[in-house]
């Protein structure tokens, strides 16, 4: 299954599942009970939702794929820190650099 969720701007995500693309956006300036908007890739509004969870449930119901899980995965990937830099060949955790710092 070809799928991804990417943040395209603050409070807006592009959700791609197979050949389907949907945009989920939070409308903070709106005075509505459903501030989450789902639109097609060309900007045509398809549905408004009261919460982000219900917006992703709507996409999941229409595509048959777990869009909410994809969104959670995308957020986790963004929040994970950069992987540690690999140590140079032959350098061990107790290298001379560490010993100099300890005054050895």
RAWOJO-V424811 format. One record per backbone hydrogen bond with DSSP energy under -0.5 kcal/mol. CO is the residue of the C=O (numbers start at 1). NH is the residue of the N-H. If there is no record, write none. Layout:
# RAWOJO-V424811
[[CO	NH] [CO	NH]]
This chain:
# RAWOJO-V424811
[[1	3] [2	18] [4	16] [6	8] [6	14] [9	12] [11	26] [12	8] [12	9] [13	15] [13	24] [14	6] [14	16] [15	17] [15	22] [16	4] [17	20] [20	17] [21	41] [22	15] [23	25] [23	39] [24	13] [25	27] [25	37] [26	28] [27	30] [30	32] [35	27] [35	37] [36	49] [37	25] [38	46] [38	47] [39	23] [40	43] [44	40] [47	38] [49	36] [51	55] [52	56] [53	57] [54	58] [55	59] [56	60] [57	61] [58	62] [59	63] [60	64] [65	67] [66	70] [67	71] [68	72] [69	73] [70	74] [71	75] [72	76] [73	77] [74	78] [75	79] [76	80] [88	91] [90	92] [92	95] [95	98] [95	99] [96	100] [97	101] [98	102] [99	104] [100	103]]
